[in-house]
Amino acid sequence: MKKTLLALSLFASFFSFAQVLQTENFNSLTIGNVGTDITGATAGQGSWLTFSSNGTAPTTSTNALNTNFQIAASGNGSSNGLLFQGPNGDKGSRFMWKNGLPTAWAARTSGNNILEVEYDFYTGSATTSTAQSGVRLYGTDGASSRVLCGYVYNSNTRILQGVAYLDNAGTFGTFLITLQTGGLILNADTWYRVGFGYDTTTGEPYWKFDSNPSVSVNPANFSGPFPPAEVDFVMGVTAANTVSANIIFDNFVAKASNTDTLLGLDSNVISDSNLTIYPNPTTSVLNISNNNNLDIKNISVIDINGRVVKNQVGSLTQINVSDLNAGVYFVTIEAAEGKTTKKFIKQ
């Protein structure tokens, strides 16, 4: 399949507003197993559902257990993370997901038709395990489930690939995407942050790794578009295997946007529930409700032309906009935990 690089800027303009749909850094969860049910029926910690299977017989895998999904004190930056354990034999799969994505997607701001996912993962030590892991966005095609976009990390070769359901000259199927000539080989025992996106208007999947430009496929290969249904942490084996592999995930976020913001200025977005502004419209003072006592560092007001017209530094709870002309503005609130941009009207 033909791969093309998209020369897209890393700069996310003030007119690109990412909305957080789902997010998890695992720090509020208790060390130990995520749940007590590996059939996907009953949610565990953080409302996460887990499914673990040894695969169809004959199989040499024997370790489908609740311990396949653990909260461990080994996340990125001395924090908690998700320790994912793969099958120890030649078949089997592991899935972890949270319900509610279609509802969150339906409530997104009009025009934010791109679903983007970012996460950190730790490659682990060199291993002979053929386990493949990653995060994938699934969508619905009638009664069928499709992999709209995601990543496959091969534990034994340490090659990172994209994955998506595509149209290859009339043959529809789930294909692997080479992200770099010769294969994108990662280092062992290293943290990486990666992102992928899916445009629900055009059906375009794309991937971004580190500071490289986004990678996409030829538009002739787009399938769909399909509505998003679920984002899953995934691990499984499809080849001869005798060794279990461990992968650690952290700092997961799924967001709705109107352009490619992967790993850019909006990559650390604060949930809308953490910071709210009022009154809106306002005639004089814009108040900031800091619901979770975030460490606010800076507040900027930007006009419709993208110019910063006000800037205040420090842990503030309001900004005076009485001297601004009437019109539409945007306020960017930066905290130690991330940032968010909101629109308001000055009357």
Kinemage of the C-alpha trace (Angstrom):
@kinemage 1
@onewidth
@group {chain A} dominant
@subgroup {mainchain}
@vectorlist {calphas} color= white
{ca met a 1} P 0.000 0.000 0.000
{ca lys a 2} L 1.154 3.513 -0.721
{ca lys a 3} L 2.068 5.607 2.301
{ca thr a 4} L 2.239 9.389 2.167
{ca leu a 5} L 3.562 11.861 4.717
{ca leu a 6} L 1.315 14.717 5.614
{ca ala a 7} L 3.266 17.932 6.126
{ca leu a 8} L 1.007 19.183 8.870
{ca ser a 9} L 2.109 21.825 11.328
{ca leu a 10} L 2.578 20.944 14.969
{ca phe a 11} L 0.976 24.256 15.858
{ca ala a 12} L -2.615 23.841 17.023
{ca ser a 13} L -4.363 27.118 16.359
{ca phe a 14} L -6.719 28.748 18.795
{ca phe a 15} L -9.545 27.736 16.495
{ca ser a 16} L -8.763 24.063 17.040
{ca phe a 17} L -10.501 23.017 20.237
{ca ala a 18} L -9.916 19.495 21.497
{ca gln a 19} L -12.584 18.081 23.776
{ca val a 20} L -11.639 15.279 26.142
{ca leu a 21} L -13.962 12.288 25.725
{ca gln a 22} L -12.140 9.762 27.887
{ca thr a 23} L -8.956 10.074 29.931
{ca glu a 24} L -7.010 8.001 32.455
{ca asn a 25} L -3.652 8.325 34.195
{ca phe a 26} L -4.385 5.466 36.678
{ca asn a 27} L -3.181 7.541 39.646
{ca ser a 28} L -6.555 7.457 41.415
{ca leu a 29} L -6.788 3.663 41.116
{ca thr a 30} L -5.553 1.209 43.732
{ca ile a 31} L -2.437 -0.888 43.159
{ca gly a 32} L -3.471 -4.426 42.199
{ca asn a 33} L -5.888 -6.030 39.769
{ca val a 34} L -8.132 -3.690 37.768
{ca gly a 35} L -11.139 -5.948 38.228
{ca thr a 36} L -12.527 -9.297 39.280
{ca asp a 37} L -14.206 -10.302 36.021
{ca ile a 38} L -12.357 -11.153 32.785
{ca thr a 39} L -15.507 -11.786 30.744
{ca gly a 40} L -16.168 -8.088 30.075
{ca ala a 41} L -19.502 -8.161 31.914
{ca thr a 42} L -18.708 -6.380 35.192
{ca ala a 43} L -16.602 -3.229 35.394
{ca gly a 44} L -13.657 -2.968 37.742
{ca gln a 45} L -11.712 0.034 39.005
{ca gly a 46} L -12.342 3.290 37.164
{ca ser a 47} L -15.305 1.659 35.335
{ca trp a 48} L -12.835 -0.280 33.173
{ca leu a 49} L -14.035 -3.573 31.676
{ca thr a 50} L -11.599 -6.435 31.136
{ca phe a 51} L -11.685 -9.458 28.846
{ca ser a 52} L -9.055 -12.190 28.786
{ca ser a 53} L -9.068 -15.413 26.775
{ca asn a 54} L -6.623 -18.233 26.035
{ca gly a 55} L -8.084 -18.610 22.543
{ca thr a 56} L -9.680 -21.573 20.840
{ca ala a 57} L -8.332 -25.083 21.259
{ca pro a 58} L -5.780 -26.363 20.736
{ca thr a 59} L -3.887 -23.689 22.605
{ca thr a 60} L -0.860 -23.704 24.865
{ca ser a 61} L -1.865 -20.518 26.693
{ca thr a 62} L -2.847 -21.086 30.316
{ca asn a 63} L -2.781 -17.659 31.953
{ca ala a 64} L -6.090 -15.878 31.278
{ca leu a 65} L -6.503 -14.318 34.727
{ca asn a 66} L -7.513 -11.114 36.493
{ca thr a 67} L -3.795 -10.495 37.010
{ca asn a 68} L -3.500 -9.829 33.257
{ca phe a 69} L -4.673 -6.270 34.053
{ca gln a 70} L -2.924 -4.628 36.983
{ca ile a 71} L -2.451 -1.119 38.344
{ca ala a 72} L 1.252 -0.895 39.145
{ca ala a 73} L 3.486 1.774 40.684
{ca ser a 74} L 5.576 1.841 37.522
{ca gly a 75} L 3.884 4.428 35.316
{ca asn a 76} L 5.589 7.202 33.423
{ca gly a 77} L 7.120 9.738 35.798
{ca ser a 78} L 6.949 7.891 39.131
{ca ser a 79} L 3.191 7.448 38.920
{ca asn a 80} L 0.761 4.563 38.564
{ca gly a 81} L 0.422 2.796 35.239
{ca leu a 82} L -1.476 -0.086 33.648
{ca leu a 83} L 0.547 -3.311 33.542
{ca phe a 84} L -0.804 -5.476 30.723
{ca gln a 85} L 0.185 -9.157 30.576
{ca gly a 86} L -0.113 -11.149 27.361
{ca pro a 87} L -0.765 -14.864 26.732
{ca asn a 88} L 2.032 -17.316 27.549
{ca gly a 89} L 1.165 -19.609 24.638
{ca asp a 90} L 0.307 -19.633 20.955
{ca lys a 91} L -3.234 -18.167 21.198
{ca gly a 92} L -5.186 -15.751 23.317
{ca ser a 93} L -6.156 -12.104 23.659
{ca arg a 94} L -6.530 -9.329 26.228
{ca phe a 95} L -8.867 -6.318 25.976
{ca met a 96} L -9.601 -3.459 28.372
{ca trp a 97} L -12.063 -0.683 27.604
{ca lys a 98} L -14.563 1.724 29.093
{ca asn a 99} L -18.169 2.102 27.932
{ca gly a 100} L -19.730 5.431 27.034
{ca leu a 101} L -17.693 6.632 24.052
{ca pro a 102} L -20.677 6.893 21.642
{ca thr a 103} L -22.539 9.060 24.176
{ca ala a 104} L -19.531 11.334 24.700
{ca trp a 105} L -18.981 11.520 20.941
{ca ala a 106} L -22.608 12.490 20.310
{ca ala a 107} L -22.264 15.359 22.809
{ca arg a 108} L -19.116 16.816 21.208
{ca thr a 109} L -18.976 20.365 19.871
{ca ser a 110} L -20.215 20.695 16.308
{ca gly a 111} L -17.351 20.454 13.824
{ca asn a 112} L -15.083 18.350 16.042
{ca asn a 113} L -15.358 15.347 13.757
{ca ile a 114} L -11.887 13.873 14.298
{ca leu a 115} L -11.336 11.409 17.118
{ca glu a 116} L -7.742 11.410 18.372
{ca val a 117} L -6.086 9.087 20.879
{ca glu a 118} L -2.752 9.543 22.647
{ca tyr a 119} L -0.982 7.411 25.237
{ca asp a 120} L 2.387 6.533 26.762
{ca phe a 121} L 3.753 3.003 26.756
{ca tyr a 122} L 6.853 1.266 28.054
{ca thr a 123} L 8.425 -1.222 25.652
{ca gly a 124} L 9.885 -3.509 28.322
{ca ser a 125} L 12.929 -5.748 28.150
{ca ala a 126} L 14.057 -7.669 25.073
{ca thr a 127} L 11.931 -10.797 24.701
{ca thr a 128} L 11.148 -13.673 22.353
{ca ser a 129} L 7.405 -13.264 22.934
{ca thr a 130} L 5.407 -12.757 19.731
{ca ala a 131} L 2.726 -10.816 21.607
{ca gln a 132} L 1.337 -7.753 19.852
{ca ser a 133} L -0.011 -4.869 21.914
{ca gly a 134} L -1.391 -1.391 21.492
{ca val a 135} L -4.468 0.801 21.655
{ca arg a 136} L -7.176 0.669 18.993
{ca leu a 137} L -10.257 2.648 18.052
{ca tyr a 138} L -13.143 0.412 16.997
{ca gly a 139} L -16.148 1.482 14.968
{ca thr a 140} L -19.348 -0.034 13.668
{ca asp a 141} L -20.021 -1.115 10.088
{ca gly a 142} L -23.578 -2.327 10.296
{ca ala a 143} L -23.424 -5.367 12.568
{ca ser a 144} L -19.651 -5.674 12.194
{ca ser a 145} L -16.870 -4.165 14.316
{ca arg a 146} L -13.926 -2.547 12.502
{ca val a 147} L -10.497 -1.346 13.616
{ca leu a 148} L -10.735 2.286 12.514
{ca cys a 149} L -7.202 3.135 13.614
{ca gly a 150} L -4.603 2.137 16.176
{ca tyr a 151} L -1.148 0.755 16.841
{ca val a 152} L 0.509 -2.663 16.879
{ca tyr a 153} L 3.720 -3.055 18.865
{ca asn a 154} L 5.555 -6.336 18.242
{ca ser a 155} L 7.326 -7.388 21.456
{ca asn a 156} L 9.985 -9.606 19.868
{ca thr a 157} L 11.007 -7.299 16.997
{ca arg a 158} L 10.155 -4.023 18.816
{ca ile a 159} L 8.611 -2.756 15.543
{ca leu a 160} L 5.749 -0.274 15.890
{ca gln a 161} L 3.114 -0.320 13.117
{ca gly a 162} L -0.182 1.370 12.424
{ca val a 163} L -3.335 -0.668 11.907
{ca ala a 164} L -6.625 0.247 10.223
{ca tyr a 165} L -9.529 -1.173 8.257
{ca leu a 166} L -8.900 -0.074 4.651
{ca asp a 167} L -9.841 -0.531 1.010
{ca asn a 168} L -6.894 -2.050 -0.867
{ca ala a 169} L -7.952 -1.891 -4.533
{ca gly a 170} L -11.402 -3.230 -3.713
{ca thr a 171} L -10.260 -5.685 -1.055
{ca phe a 172} L -11.468 -4.560 2.353
{ca gly a 173} L -9.629 -5.715 5.435
{ca thr a 174} L -7.533 -4.804 8.467
{ca phe a 175} L -4.049 -3.829 7.282
{ca leu a 176} L -0.765 -3.029 9.006
{ca ile a 177} L 0.918 0.264 8.093
{ca thr a 178} L 4.679 0.741 7.943
{ca leu a 179} L 5.412 3.992 9.763
{ca gln a 180} L 9.013 4.348 8.646
{ca thr a 181} L 11.073 2.947 5.796
{ca gly a 182} L 12.603 -0.308 7.001
{ca gly a 183} L 10.233 -0.432 9.957
{ca leu a 184} L 10.006 1.805 13.006
{ca ile a 185} L 12.115 -0.079 15.571
{ca leu a 186} L 11.845 1.146 19.163
{ca asn a 187} L 14.333 0.824 21.996
{ca ala a 188} L 13.863 -1.706 24.781
{ca asp a 189} L 13.042 -0.470 28.292
{ca thr a 190} L 11.938 2.953 27.019
{ca trp a 191} L 8.870 5.154 27.402
{ca tyr a 192} L 7.263 6.510 24.217
{ca arg a 193} L 4.239 8.729 23.562
{ca val a 194} L 2.267 8.028 20.414
{ca gly a 195} L -0.989 9.203 18.899
{ca phe a 196} L -3.447 8.282 16.185
{ca gly a 197} L -6.537 9.900 14.713
{ca tyr a 198} L -9.602 9.035 12.655
{ca asp a 199} L -11.613 11.541 10.623
{ca thr a 200} L -15.261 10.497 10.819
{ca thr a 201} L -16.114 12.714 7.846
{ca thr a 202} L -13.598 11.343 5.320
{ca gly a 203} L -12.608 8.005 6.863
{ca glu a 204} L -8.935 9.056 7.029
{ca pro a 205} L -6.762 7.293 9.628
{ca tyr a 206} L -3.410 8.824 10.600
{ca trp a 207} L -0.585 8.206 13.052
{ca lys a 208} L 1.991 10.370 14.788
{ca phe a 209} L 5.135 9.333 16.599
{ca asp a 210} L 7.494 11.682 18.460
{ca ser a 211} L 8.200 14.885 16.471
{ca asn a 212} L 7.851 13.327 12.995
{ca pro a 213} L 5.106 14.481 10.617
{ca ser a 214} L 1.830 12.598 10.706
{ca val a 215} L 1.633 9.483 8.541
{ca ser a 216} L -1.477 8.622 6.556
{ca val a 217} L -2.469 6.362 3.673
{ca asn a 218} L -3.519 7.211 0.160
{ca pro a 219} L -7.086 8.621 0.143
{ca ala a 220} L -7.987 5.891 -2.359
{ca asn a 221} L -7.512 3.431 0.509
{ca phe a 222} L -9.925 5.098 2.926
{ca ser a 223} L -12.902 2.974 3.954
{ca gly a 224} L -16.034 4.089 5.699
{ca pro a 225} L -16.306 6.536 7.331
{ca phe a 226} L -17.674 4.625 10.307
{ca pro a 227} L -18.977 5.943 13.642
{ca pro a 228} L -16.647 5.346 16.618
{ca ala a 229} L -17.756 2.838 19.227
{ca glu a 230} L -14.939 2.014 21.633
{ca val a 231} L -11.250 2.527 22.435
{ca asp a 232} L -9.450 -0.585 23.724
{ca phe a 233} L -6.098 -1.462 25.208
{ca val a 234} L -5.227 -4.665 23.326
{ca met a 235} L -2.721 -7.504 23.506
{ca gly a 236} L -2.715 -10.888 21.803
{ca val a 237} L -0.717 -13.511 19.930
{ca thr a 238} L -1.349 -14.927 16.467
{ca ala a 239} L 1.822 -16.980 15.994
{ca ala a 240} L 3.940 -19.591 17.761
{ca asn a 241} L 4.688 -18.347 21.255
{ca thr a 242} L 5.786 -19.727 24.623
{ca val a 243} L 6.527 -16.567 26.603
{ca ser a 244} L 4.257 -13.987 28.213
{ca ala a 245} L 5.025 -10.323 27.504
{ca asn a 246} L 4.346 -7.304 29.720
{ca ile a 247} L 3.592 -3.787 28.501
{ca ile a 248} L 2.908 -0.722 30.653
{ca phe a 249} L 0.449 1.955 29.501
{ca asp a 250} L -0.078 5.412 30.976
{ca asn a 251} L -1.612 8.867 30.375
{ca phe a 252} L -4.362 7.804 27.972
{ca val a 253} L -6.619 10.439 26.427
{ca ala a 254} L -9.276 10.286 23.708
{ca lys a 255} L -10.454 13.629 22.375
{ca ala a 256} L -12.604 15.204 19.663
{ca ser a 257} L -10.981 17.847 17.462
{ca asn a 258} L -11.467 19.626 14.156
{ca thr a 259} L -7.879 19.158 12.932
{ca asp a 260} L -4.721 17.141 13.575
{ca thr a 261} L -3.529 18.098 17.073
{ca leu a 262} L -1.597 14.907 17.847
{ca leu a 263} L 1.362 15.366 20.194
{ca gly a 264} L 1.160 19.114 19.665
{ca leu a 265} L 0.148 22.004 21.878
{ca asp a 266} L -3.128 20.316 22.784
{ca ser a 267} L -1.584 16.947 23.682
{ca asn a 268} L -2.041 17.542 27.412
{ca val a 269} L -5.634 18.714 27.552
{ca ile a 270} L -7.476 19.295 30.827
{ca ser a 271} L -10.947 17.789 30.987
{ca asp a 272} L -13.800 20.295 30.609
{ca ser a 273} L -15.110 19.266 34.040
{ca asn a 274} L -11.977 20.524 35.813
{ca leu a 275} L -12.067 24.171 34.738
{ca thr a 276} L -15.202 26.126 33.853
{ca ile a 277} L -15.755 29.846 33.139
{ca tyr a 278} L -18.672 32.126 34.047
{ca pro a 279} L -20.611 34.267 33.400
{ca asn a 280} L -20.697 33.752 29.667
{ca pro a 281} L -21.507 36.203 28.092
{ca thr a 282} L -19.789 38.659 30.436
{ca thr a 283} L -19.541 42.458 30.625
{ca ser a 284} L -16.610 42.833 33.025
{ca val a 285} L -15.084 39.887 34.906
{ca leu a 286} L -14.633 36.327 33.682
{ca asn a 287} L -14.510 33.905 36.622
{ca ile a 288} L -12.709 30.566 36.555
{ca ser a 289} L -14.122 27.704 38.577
{ca asn a 290} L -11.155 25.499 39.526
{ca asn a 291} L -13.102 22.398 40.547
{ca asn a 292} L -10.115 20.178 41.366
{ca asn a 293} L -7.701 22.810 42.715
{ca leu a 294} L -5.402 22.600 39.702
{ca asp a 295} L -2.163 24.553 39.822
{ca ile a 296} L -2.970 27.393 37.405
{ca lys a 297} L 0.139 29.052 35.957
{ca asn a 298} L -1.126 31.399 33.263
{ca ile a 299} L -4.337 32.810 31.776
{ca ser a 300} L -4.413 34.291 28.273
{ca val a 301} L -7.226 35.957 26.356
{ca ile a 302} L -7.064 35.681 22.552
{ca asp a 303} L -9.153 37.606 20.053
{ca ile a 304} L -10.800 36.218 16.932
{ca asn a 305} L -7.627 36.949 14.928
{ca gly a 306} L -5.462 34.825 17.218
{ca arg a 307} L -3.773 37.777 18.990
{ca val a 308} L -3.117 37.637 22.735
{ca val a 309} L -4.886 40.696 24.142
{ca lys a 310} L -4.518 39.888 27.848
{ca asn a 311} L -2.146 37.720 29.833
{ca gln a 312} L -1.975 37.107 33.575
{ca val a 313} L 0.509 34.923 35.429
{ca gly a 314} L -0.219 33.138 38.681
{ca ser a 315} L -2.866 31.081 40.439
{ca leu a 316} L -5.865 33.279 39.622
{ca thr a 317} L -9.588 32.663 39.678
{ca gln a 318} L -10.724 35.553 37.465
{ca ile a 319} L -9.603 37.956 34.775
{ca asn a 320} L -10.963 41.448 34.111
{ca val a 321} L -12.106 41.877 30.486
{ca ser a 322} L -14.105 45.101 30.940
{ca asp a 323} L -11.710 47.058 28.696
{ca leu a 324} L -12.149 44.705 25.732
{ca asn a 325} L -14.383 45.508 22.812
{ca ala a 326} L -17.587 43.512 22.463
{ca gly a 327} L -17.122 40.288 20.536
{ca val a 328} L -16.013 36.662 20.638
{ca tyr a 329} L -12.827 35.747 22.500
{ca phe a 330} L -10.985 32.666 23.696
{ca val a 331} L -9.403 32.115 27.089
{ca thr a 332} L -6.529 29.654 27.438
{ca ile a 333} L -5.929 28.437 30.992
{ca glu a 334} L -2.579 26.760 31.572
{ca ala a 335} L -1.971 24.649 34.664
{ca ala a 336} L 0.771 22.308 35.792
{ca glu a 337} L -1.558 19.444 34.840
{ca gly a 338} L -2.203 20.662 31.287
{ca lys a 339} L -4.194 23.326 29.477
{ca thr a 340} L -7.634 24.068 28.078
{ca thr a 341} L -9.082 26.718 25.776
{ca lys a 342} L -12.656 27.974 26.030
{ca lys a 343} L -14.731 30.433 24.032
{ca phe a 344} L -16.588 33.343 25.623
{ca ile a 345} L -18.518 36.427 24.550
{ca lys a 346} L -17.725 39.939 25.813
{ca gln a 347} L -20.814 42.143 25.726
